[in-house]
C-alpha cells in the first residue's frame, strides 16, 4: 500500500522536474539502518537522457514532493538514490491490519478462481526413493503449497512408468534372489540387476508366502509375478517415505494409460497431419527443425519402441486438455535437453505452452566429514531418502532441500543437518517460533492476555519498526515466490524474520514492560508467531511450541 502511494507521488514530482516515467518505478529495501525504508534509483536511470547529474535530478524530484504525515523523510543519498522513511504511524496501521488477518497472514487471492497442476517426484517403482530424490520432493511440494496459499485450486500429480526394461530388470533381480532363497544357487544374477537389500527382502517374502505357487509356475509366469510383487513393494515404500515428509498426491498417472487409451498413437498422427513426422532408416522422426529447433529427433525407434519425448508430448497434451490454467513440471537437471522438444511438440499441436512452466533443479551432493557420500540404486550402495530422514529428521530434510535456489547446485551438509543449535537454520527458525510461544504462555500464567485493541502508538523503537516492516512484506514475498517458482525465497524471508525477532527480543523487553508497551509488544510478538508459523507451513516444516 505505502509503496503504491510513494510511487504515485514520485511519478507526479518527477513530471514536475521534467521527467515522464513510463512503467513501474523500481524500489528496493535498503540493507543498512538509517537509509530509509524504501529506495529507488529512478533518477540515476533517467538523468543522462535529460542531460542532468543524477543527484541533481534526484533532488529536484524530492523538492517537488508534497508534505505528508505518512512520510517522515525523503533524502538523496550516494550517487542519486532517493531514500524514503515512513512515519511510525504507517507501521502501527500495518501491524493493526496484520493482526486483523488472524491466521491468514501471508495468504493471497492472486489465484482465486484459477487451477494449477503440478507434477513432481514421479520416480518409477524400481526401488525406494534415494536421497537425491529429496530435492524434487521438497521443491515440488513447497511450490504446490505456494500456489495453494495464493488461492489456486491445486492438483498434485505423480507420473510413473511401470513398464519397460527397468521394470523387467526389477522382476529378473527379484526372481534370481528368489531362486537362491529356494535353494537354486546356480541361477546367475543379471549383470545390470538391482543389488539393493530390498531385492532380497521382496524375494524372501515371496519365498515365505508363495513358494509352492512359484514352483508350479513357468519361468515367464514367475518373472511376471516377481515383477508385480516388486512394483507393489516399491510403490508402498515410496508412498510411506512421502507420507513421512507430509507429501501427498491427488493423482497417480500411469504412463501406460497413454498407450492403452491410444493417446500416444493419436499424438503421432496429429503431428503427422501437420507435416512434422517422417520415416527414415526404419524409425519415425519428429521434424523439430521445422519449428526452429536445431535438429530433428527420433520419437519411435526402428524397433517400434517410442523414445521418451513421444509419451511426454502426449502426457502434456492430456494435462492441458484437462483445462488447467497453469501446469508446472519439476525436473532434475538431466531433463534439461528434452524440455524444449516436448514443449515444441505441444505447441505444434495447438496448445498454449505459456500455461506450462518447468522447474529444473540442479543435482545434490551429500557431504559428511568432508567426504562426498555416493550412492547407486543398482549397486546396492544406496543412501535412501528414508536413511536421510532417520539421520536428520523430516523437517531438516525438507528445509535443506529448499533453502537454496533450485537452479544452483546444492551441497547437503550432513554434519550441519545433525546439529541442534543456531547454526542449523531449521532449529534457528523453530526456536524463534517456540520462544514466542513460551512468552505468550508465560504471559497467560501471569494473567497477561493478548489485547487486539492495544495502543500501538507506543511502538517507536527501531527494532519494533524493523520487525513490523518485515512482517508487512510477507504476503508480497509469498506472491513473488509463487509467481517466480522460487520456494527458497520463503526460507530466506523466514531467516530474516527470525533475525529481526531475535533483535527485537534482545532490545525490547516484552513481559514486565510498562502496561501499554507490554500489550503492544506482546501483540507484535504474536503477529510474528503467526507469520513464522505460516511460513514454516508453506515449507512443510513443523512448528514446535517447545524446544
C-alpha positions as CSV (number, residue, x, y, z in Angstrom):
1,X,0.0,0.0,0.0
2,X,2.7,2.5,1.0
3,X,4.9,1.6,-2.0
4,X,2.0,2.3,-4.3
5,X,1.4,5.7,-2.6
6,X,5.1,6.7,-2.8
7,X,5.2,5.5,-6.5
8,X,2.3,7.8,-7.4
9,X,3.8,10.8,-5.6
10,X,7.2,10.2,-7.1
11,X,5.7,10.0,-10.6
12,X,4.0,13.4,-10.1
13,X,7.0,15.1,-8.7
14,X,9.2,13.6,-11.4
15,X,6.9,15.2,-14.0
16,X,7.3,18.5,-12.2
17,X,11.1,18.1,-12.6
18,X,10.7,17.4,-16.3
19,X,10.8,13.6,-16.2
20,X,7.9,11.5,-17.5
21,X,8.2,7.9,-16.3
22,X,6.6,5.1,-18.2
23,X,6.2,1.8,-16.4
24,X,6.6,1.0,-12.8
25,X,9.2,2.7,-10.6
26,X,11.7,0.2,-9.2
27,X,12.1,0.1,-5.4
28,X,14.4,-1.8,-3.1
29,X,14.7,-2.1,0.7
30,X,18.0,-0.6,1.9
31,X,20.2,-3.0,3.7
32,X,21.7,-0.6,6.3
33,X,19.9,1.2,9.0
34,X,19.5,4.9,8.6
35,X,18.9,4.7,4.8
36,X,15.2,4.7,5.0
37,X,12.5,2.1,4.4
38,X,12.3,2.2,0.6
39,X,14.9,3.3,-2.0
40,X,14.7,3.9,-5.7
41,X,17.4,4.7,-8.4
42,X,14.9,6.3,-10.7
43,X,17.0,9.5,-11.1
44,X,20.1,7.5,-11.9
45,X,18.2,5.6,-14.6
46,X,16.9,8.7,-16.4
47,X,19.4,11.5,-15.7
48,X,21.5,11.0,-18.8
49,X,18.7,11.4,-21.3
50,X,17.7,14.7,-19.5
51,X,21.3,15.9,-19.5
52,X,21.4,16.2,-15.8
53,X,23.5,14.8,-13.0
54,X,21.7,12.0,-11.1
55,X,21.9,13.8,-7.7
56,X,20.6,17.0,-9.2
57,X,17.6,15.3,-10.8
58,X,17.0,13.3,-7.6
59,X,17.0,16.5,-5.5
60,X,14.6,18.2,-8.0
61,X,12.2,15.2,-7.6
62,X,12.5,15.3,-3.8
63,X,11.9,19.1,-3.7
64,X,8.7,18.7,-5.7
65,X,7.2,16.1,-3.3
66,X,4.3,17.3,-1.2
67,X,4.5,17.1,2.6
68,X,2.7,14.0,4.1
69,X,2.0,12.8,7.6
70,X,2.8,9.3,6.3
71,X,6.4,10.2,5.3
72,X,8.9,11.2,7.9
73,X,11.8,12.0,5.5
74,X,12.8,11.8,1.8
75,X,16.5,12.1,1.2
76,X,19.0,11.9,-1.7
77,X,21.9,9.6,-1.0
78,X,25.1,8.4,-2.7
79,X,25.2,8.9,-6.5
80,X,21.5,9.7,-6.7
81,X,19.3,7.2,-4.7
82,X,16.1,8.6,-3.3
83,X,15.5,7.1,0.2
84,X,12.1,7.3,1.8
85,X,11.5,6.9,5.5
86,X,7.9,6.4,6.6
87,X,6.4,7.8,9.8
88,X,5.9,5.4,12.7
89,X,2.1,5.8,12.3
90,X,2.3,3.9,9.0
91,X,3.8,0.8,10.7
92,X,1.2,1.0,13.5
93,X,-1.5,0.8,10.9
94,X,0.3,-2.0,9.1
95,X,0.5,-4.0,12.4
96,X,-3.2,-3.5,13.1
97,X,-4.0,-4.8,9.6
98,X,-1.7,-7.8,10.0
99,X,-3.3,-8.7,13.4
100,X,-6.8,-8.5,11.8
101,X,-5.7,-11.2,9.3
102,X,-5.6,-13.7,12.2
103,X,-4.2,-17.0,10.9
104,X,-4.3,-15.9,7.3
105,X,-1.1,-13.7,7.4
106,X,0.7,-14.4,4.1
107,X,-2.4,-15.6,2.2
108,X,-3.2,-14.0,-1.1
109,X,-6.1,-14.1,-3.6
110,X,-3.7,-13.9,-6.5
111,X,-5.0,-17.2,-7.9
112,X,-8.6,-17.3,-6.8
113,X,-10.7,-18.9,-9.5
114,X,-7.7,-20.5,-11.2
115,X,-6.5,-24.1,-11.3
116,X,-3.0,-25.5,-11.4
117,X,-1.5,-28.9,-11.8
118,X,2.0,-29.7,-10.5
119,X,3.8,-33.0,-11.3
120,X,6.7,-33.9,-9.1
121,X,8.6,-36.9,-7.5
122,X,7.5,-39.3,-10.4
123,X,10.1,-41.9,-9.6
124,X,9.4,-45.3,-11.3
125,X,8.7,-48.1,-8.9
126,X,12.0,-49.9,-9.1
127,X,13.2,-49.3,-5.6
128,X,13.0,-46.9,-2.6
129,X,13.5,-43.2,-3.1
130,X,17.1,-42.5,-2.9
131,X,18.4,-39.4,-1.1
132,X,18.8,-37.5,-4.3
133,X,15.1,-37.6,-5.0
134,X,14.6,-35.5,-1.9
135,X,15.1,-32.2,-3.7
136,X,12.4,-32.9,-6.2
137,X,10.1,-34.0,-3.4
138,X,10.6,-30.9,-1.3
139,X,10.7,-28.3,-4.1
140,X,7.6,-29.7,-5.8
141,X,5.6,-29.9,-2.7
142,X,6.6,-26.4,-1.5
143,X,5.7,-24.9,-4.9
144,X,2.3,-26.7,-4.6
145,X,1.9,-25.1,-1.1
146,X,2.8,-21.7,-2.5
147,X,0.1,-21.9,-5.2
148,X,-2.5,-23.1,-2.6
149,X,-1.5,-20.2,-0.3
150,X,-2.1,-17.8,-3.2
151,X,-5.6,-19.1,-3.8
152,X,-5.2,-21.6,-6.6
153,X,-7.0,-24.9,-6.7
154,X,-4.0,-27.2,-6.8
155,X,-3.8,-30.8,-8.1
156,X,-0.6,-32.6,-7.1
157,X,0.3,-35.3,-9.6
158,X,2.7,-38.3,-9.7
159,X,3.6,-39.6,-13.2
160,X,5.2,-43.0,-13.3
161,X,6.0,-45.8,-15.7
162,X,5.6,-49.4,-14.5
163,X,6.5,-50.9,-17.9
164,X,9.7,-51.3,-19.9
165,X,13.2,-52.6,-19.4
166,X,13.8,-51.2,-15.9
167,X,10.7,-53.0,-14.5
168,X,11.7,-56.2,-16.3
169,X,15.1,-56.0,-14.7
170,X,13.5,-55.4,-11.3
171,X,11.5,-58.6,-11.8
172,X,14.5,-60.5,-13.0
173,X,16.6,-59.4,-10.0
174,X,13.9,-60.5,-7.6
175,X,13.4,-63.7,-9.4
176,X,17.1,-64.7,-9.2
177,X,17.2,-63.8,-5.4
178,X,14.0,-65.9,-5.0
179,X,15.6,-68.9,-6.7
180,X,18.6,-68.5,-4.4
181,X,16.3,-68.4,-1.4
182,X,14.6,-71.6,-2.7
183,X,18.0,-73.3,-2.9
184,X,18.7,-72.9,-6.7
185,X,22.1,-71.2,-6.2
186,X,23.3,-71.8,-9.7
187,X,20.9,-69.2,-11.3
188,X,23.2,-66.3,-12.3
189,X,22.4,-62.8,-11.2
190,X,21.9,-60.4,-14.2
191,X,24.9,-58.1,-14.9
192,X,22.6,-55.0,-14.8
193,X,20.4,-56.2,-12.0
194,X,19.4,-54.3,-8.9
195,X,21.5,-55.2,-5.8
196,X,19.8,-53.4,-3.0
197,X,18.7,-55.1,0.2
198,X,15.1,-54.6,-0.7
199,X,15.5,-57.0,-3.6
200,X,16.4,-59.8,-1.2
201,X,13.7,-58.7,1.2
202,X,11.0,-59.0,-1.5
203,X,12.4,-62.3,-2.7
204,X,12.4,-63.7,0.8
205,X,8.8,-62.5,1.4
206,X,7.7,-64.3,-1.8
207,X,9.7,-67.5,-0.8
208,X,7.9,-67.5,2.6
209,X,4.4,-66.8,1.4
210,X,4.2,-68.2,-2.2
211,X,6.9,-70.9,-2.5
212,X,4.6,-73.6,-3.7
213,X,2.8,-71.3,-6.1
214,X,6.2,-70.2,-7.6
215,X,7.3,-73.8,-8.1
216,X,4.2,-74.5,-10.1
217,X,4.8,-71.6,-12.4
218,X,6.8,-71.4,-15.7
219,X,9.8,-69.1,-15.7
220,X,7.9,-66.4,-17.5
221,X,5.0,-66.6,-15.1
222,X,7.4,-66.4,-12.1
223,X,9.2,-63.4,-13.6
224,X,5.8,-61.6,-14.1
225,X,4.8,-62.5,-10.5
226,X,8.1,-61.2,-9.1
227,X,7.9,-58.0,-11.1
228,X,4.4,-57.3,-9.8
229,X,5.4,-58.1,-6.2
230,X,8.4,-55.8,-6.6
231,X,6.3,-53.0,-8.1
232,X,3.8,-53.2,-5.2
233,X,6.6,-53.2,-2.6
234,X,8.4,-50.3,-4.2
235,X,5.3,-48.2,-4.5
236,X,4.3,-48.8,-0.9
237,X,7.9,-47.8,0.1
238,X,7.8,-44.6,-1.9
239,X,4.4,-43.6,-0.6
240,X,5.4,-44.3,3.0
241,X,8.5,-42.1,2.6
242,X,6.4,-39.3,1.1
243,X,4.0,-39.6,4.0
244,X,6.9,-39.1,6.4
245,X,7.7,-35.9,4.6
246,X,4.0,-34.9,4.7
247,X,3.7,-35.2,0.9
248,X,0.5,-36.4,-0.7
249,X,-0.6,-36.7,-4.3
250,X,-4.1,-36.3,-5.7
251,X,-3.4,-38.1,-8.9
252,X,-1.2,-41.1,-9.8
253,X,-0.9,-41.1,-13.6
254,X,0.5,-44.2,-15.2
255,X,2.4,-43.6,-18.5
256,X,1.0,-46.9,-19.7
257,X,-2.5,-45.5,-19.9
258,X,-1.3,-43.1,-22.7
259,X,-0.8,-46.2,-24.8
260,X,-3.9,-48.1,-23.6
261,X,-6.2,-45.2,-24.5
262,X,-4.5,-44.6,-27.9
263,X,-3.2,-41.1,-26.9
264,X,0.4,-41.9,-28.0
265,X,-0.7,-43.0,-31.4
266,X,-3.1,-40.1,-31.7
267,X,-0.2,-37.7,-30.9
268,X,2.0,-39.2,-33.6
269,X,-0.8,-38.9,-36.2
270,X,-1.7,-35.3,-35.1
271,X,2.0,-34.3,-35.7
272,X,2.0,-36.2,-39.0
273,X,-1.1,-34.3,-40.1
274,X,0.9,-31.1,-39.6
275,X,3.7,-32.4,-41.7
276,X,6.0,-32.8,-38.7
277,X,6.6,-36.5,-38.8
278,X,8.5,-38.6,-41.3
279,X,10.1,-42.0,-41.7
280,X,13.8,-42.6,-42.0
281,X,16.1,-45.6,-41.5
282,X,13.1,-47.6,-40.2
283,X,12.4,-45.0,-37.4
284,X,9.8,-42.3,-37.0
285,X,11.3,-38.8,-36.7
286,X,9.9,-35.5,-35.3
287,X,10.8,-32.7,-37.7
288,X,11.8,-30.2,-35.0
289,X,13.9,-28.2,-37.4
290,X,10.7,-27.0,-39.0
291,X,9.8,-25.5,-35.6
292,X,13.1,-23.7,-35.2
293,X,14.9,-26.3,-33.1
294,X,18.5,-27.3,-34.0
295,X,17.8,-30.9,-35.1
296,X,15.2,-33.5,-35.7
297,X,14.7,-36.2,-33.2
298,X,13.6,-39.9,-33.3
299,X,10.2,-40.4,-31.5
300,X,9.8,-44.1,-32.5
301,X,12.8,-46.3,-32.8
302,X,13.3,-48.8,-35.6
303,X,12.4,-51.5,-33.0
304,X,8.9,-49.9,-32.6
305,X,9.8,-48.6,-29.1
306,X,8.8,-44.9,-28.5
307,X,11.5,-42.6,-27.2
308,X,10.6,-40.7,-24.0
309,X,9.8,-37.5,-26.0
310,X,6.7,-39.0,-27.5
311,X,4.8,-40.1,-24.4
312,X,5.9,-36.8,-22.7
313,X,4.2,-34.8,-25.5
314,X,1.1,-37.0,-25.2
315,X,1.1,-36.6,-21.4
316,X,1.3,-32.8,-21.6
317,X,-1.4,-32.7,-24.2
318,X,-3.6,-34.7,-21.8
319,X,-2.9,-32.3,-18.9
320,X,-3.7,-29.2,-21.0
321,X,-6.9,-30.9,-22.3
322,X,-7.9,-31.2,-18.7
323,X,-8.2,-27.5,-18.6
324,X,-5.6,-26.4,-16.0
325,X,-4.7,-22.7,-16.1
326,X,-1.2,-23.5,-15.0
327,X,0.8,-26.7,-15.4
328,X,4.1,-27.0,-13.5
329,X,6.7,-29.7,-14.0
330,X,9.5,-30.3,-11.6
331,X,12.5,-32.0,-13.2
332,X,16.1,-32.8,-12.4
333,X,18.9,-31.3,-14.5
334,X,19.1,-34.5,-16.6
335,X,15.8,-33.4,-18.3
336,X,17.0,-30.0,-19.5
337,X,17.7,-31.1,-23.1
338,X,14.3,-32.7,-23.6
339,X,12.1,-29.9,-22.3
340,X,12.3,-27.7,-25.5
341,X,11.5,-30.7,-27.7
342,X,8.4,-31.6,-25.7
343,X,7.1,-28.0,-25.5
344,X,7.7,-27.6,-29.2
345,X,5.6,-30.7,-29.8
346,X,2.8,-29.5,-27.5
347,X,2.8,-26.0,-29.1
348,X,2.7,-27.6,-32.6
349,X,-0.5,-29.4,-31.6
350,X,-2.1,-26.0,-31.0
351,X,-1.8,-25.8,-27.2
352,X,-0.7,-22.6,-25.3
353,X,2.6,-23.6,-23.9
354,X,2.7,-20.4,-21.8
355,X,0.5,-22.4,-19.5
356,X,3.3,-24.8,-18.9
357,X,6.1,-23.8,-16.5
358,X,9.1,-26.0,-16.0
359,X,11.3,-26.0,-12.9
360,X,14.7,-27.6,-13.4
361,X,16.6,-28.2,-10.2
362,X,20.3,-28.9,-10.1
363,X,21.7,-32.0,-8.5
364,X,22.6,-32.6,-4.9
365,X,25.9,-33.6,-3.3
366,X,25.9,-35.1,0.1
367,X,28.9,-34.3,2.3
368,X,29.8,-35.9,5.6
369,X,33.0,-35.1,7.5
370,X,34.4,-33.5,4.3
371,X,33.8,-36.6,2.2
372,X,31.2,-37.0,-0.6
373,X,28.6,-39.7,0.1
374,X,27.9,-41.7,-3.0
375,X,25.0,-44.0,-3.7
376,X,23.6,-46.1,-6.5
377,X,20.3,-47.9,-6.6
378,X,21.7,-50.8,-8.7
379,X,24.9,-51.3,-6.9
380,X,23.2,-51.5,-3.6
381,X,25.4,-48.9,-2.1
382,X,22.3,-46.8,-1.6
383,X,21.7,-43.9,0.7
384,X,18.0,-43.8,0.7
385,X,15.7,-40.9,1.5
386,X,14.5,-42.9,4.5
387,X,18.1,-43.2,5.7
388,X,18.5,-39.4,5.4
389,X,15.2,-38.8,7.3
390,X,16.3,-41.2,10.0
391,X,19.6,-39.4,10.4
392,X,18.5,-35.8,10.5
393,X,14.7,-35.7,10.7
394,X,11.9,-34.9,8.2
395,X,11.9,-31.1,9.0
396,X,15.6,-30.8,8.3
397,X,15.4,-32.8,5.1
398,X,12.7,-30.6,3.7
399,X,14.3,-27.3,4.7
400,X,17.8,-28.2,3.5
401,X,16.5,-29.2,0.1
402,X,14.5,-26.0,-0.2
403,X,16.9,-23.4,1.2
404,X,18.9,-22.8,-2.0
405,X,17.7,-21.6,-5.3
406,X,16.7,-24.6,-7.5
407,X,19.0,-23.5,-10.3
408,X,22.1,-23.8,-8.1
409,X,23.9,-27.0,-7.1
410,X,23.1,-28.0,-3.6
411,X,25.7,-29.3,-1.1
412,X,23.8,-31.1,1.6
413,X,26.0,-30.9,4.7
414,X,25.0,-33.9,6.9
415,X,27.1,-32.6,9.8
416,X,25.3,-29.3,9.9
417,X,22.0,-31.0,9.4
418,X,22.5,-33.1,12.5
419,X,23.3,-30.1,14.7
420,X,20.6,-29.0,17.2
421,X,21.7,-25.4,17.6
422,X,21.5,-22.0,16.0
423,X,24.0,-23.0,13.2
424,X,21.3,-25.3,11.9
425,X,18.9,-23.0,10.1
426,X,15.9,-25.2,10.8
427,X,16.4,-25.1,14.6
428,X,17.1,-21.4,14.3
429,X,13.6,-20.8,12.8
430,X,11.8,-23.3,15.0
431,X,13.4,-21.9,18.1
432,X,12.2,-18.4,17.2
433,X,8.7,-19.8,16.9
434,X,9.0,-21.7,20.2
435,X,10.4,-18.7,22.0
436,X,7.4,-16.6,21.1
437,X,5.0,-19.4,22.2
438,X,6.9,-19.5,25.5
439,X,6.5,-15.8,26.1
440,X,2.8,-15.9,25.3
441,X,2.3,-18.9,27.7
442,X,4.3,-17.1,30.5
443,X,2.1,-14.1,29.9
444,X,-1.0,-16.2,30.4
445,X,0.4,-17.6,33.6
446,X,0.8,-14.0,34.8
447,X,-2.7,-13.1,33.7
448,X,-1.4,-11.1,30.7
449,X,-3.6,-11.8,27.7
450,X,-3.4,-10.6,24.1
451,X,-5.2,-7.3,23.6
452,X,-6.1,-6.8,20.0
453,X,-7.1,-3.3,20.7
454,X,-3.7,-2.4,22.3
455,X,-2.3,1.1,21.8
456,X,0.3,0.6,19.1
457,X,1.5,4.2,19.0
458,X,3.9,3.3,21.8
459,X,5.9,1.1,19.4
460,X,8.7,3.5,18.3
461,X,11.9,1.6,18.9
462,X,13.9,0.9,15.7
463,X,13.7,-2.9,16.4
464,X,10.0,-2.7,16.6
465,X,9.6,-0.8,13.4
466,X,12.1,-3.1,11.6
467,X,10.1,-6.1,12.6
468,X,6.7,-4.6,11.5
469,X,8.3,-3.5,8.2
470,X,9.5,-7.1,7.5
471,X,6.1,-8.6,8.5
472,X,4.4,-6.2,6.1
473,X,6.3,-7.8,3.2
474,X,5.3,-11.4,4.0
475,X,2.3,-11.5,1.7
476,X,4.2,-9.9,-1.3
477,X,7.0,-12.4,-0.6
478,X,4.7,-15.3,-0.8
479,X,3.2,-13.9,-4.1
480,X,6.7,-13.4,-5.6
481,X,7.9,-16.9,-4.6
482,X,4.8,-18.3,-6.3
483,X,5.0,-16.2,-9.4
484,X,8.7,-17.0,-9.9
485,X,8.6,-20.6,-8.7
486,X,11.2,-19.9,-6.1
487,X,10.5,-21.7,-2.8
488,X,13.9,-20.7,-1.3
489,X,12.6,-17.1,-1.1
490,X,10.3,-18.2,1.8
491,X,13.2,-19.8,3.6
492,X,15.3,-16.6,3.2
493,X,12.4,-14.4,4.4
494,X,11.9,-16.6,7.5
495,X,15.6,-16.3,8.3
496,X,15.4,-12.6,8.1
497,X,12.2,-12.6,10.2
498,X,13.8,-14.8,12.9
499,X,16.8,-12.5,13.0
500,X,14.6,-9.4,13.3
501,X,12.6,-11.0,16.0
502,X,15.7,-12.0,18.0
503,X,17.0,-8.4,17.7
504,X,13.6,-7.2,18.9
505,X,13.5,-9.7,21.8
506,X,17.1,-8.7,22.8
507,X,16.5,-4.9,22.8
508,X,12.8,-4.6,23.7
509,X,11.6,-6.1,27.0
510,X,8.1,-7.7,26.5
511,X,6.8,-9.1,29.7
512,X,7.3,-6.7,32.5
513,X,7.4,-3.6,30.4
514,X,5.0,-0.7,31.2
515,X,1.4,-1.8,30.6
516,X,0.7,0.0,27.3
517,X,4.1,-1.1,25.9
518,X,3.8,-4.7,27.2
519,X,0.4,-5.1,25.5
520,X,1.7,-3.6,22.2
521,X,4.9,-5.7,22.2
522,X,3.0,-8.9,23.1
523,X,0.7,-8.3,20.1
524,X,3.7,-7.7,17.8
525,X,5.2,-11.0,19.1
526,X,2.0,-12.9,18.4
527,X,1.7,-11.5,14.9
528,X,5.3,-12.6,14.3
529,X,4.5,-16.0,15.6
530,X,1.6,-16.4,13.2
531,X,3.8,-15.3,10.2
532,X,6.6,-17.6,11.3
533,X,4.1,-20.5,11.7
534,X,2.6,-19.9,8.3
535,X,6.0,-19.6,6.6
536,X,7.1,-22.9,8.1
537,X,3.8,-24.5,7.0
538,X,4.4,-23.4,3.4
539,X,7.8,-25.1,3.6
540,X,6.2,-28.2,5.1
541,X,8.3,-27.8,8.2
542,X,7.0,-28.4,11.8
543,X,6.1,-25.6,14.2
544,X,7.0,-26.8,17.7
545,X,5.9,-24.7,20.6
546,X,8.6,-26.1,22.9
547,X,12.3,-26.9,22.2
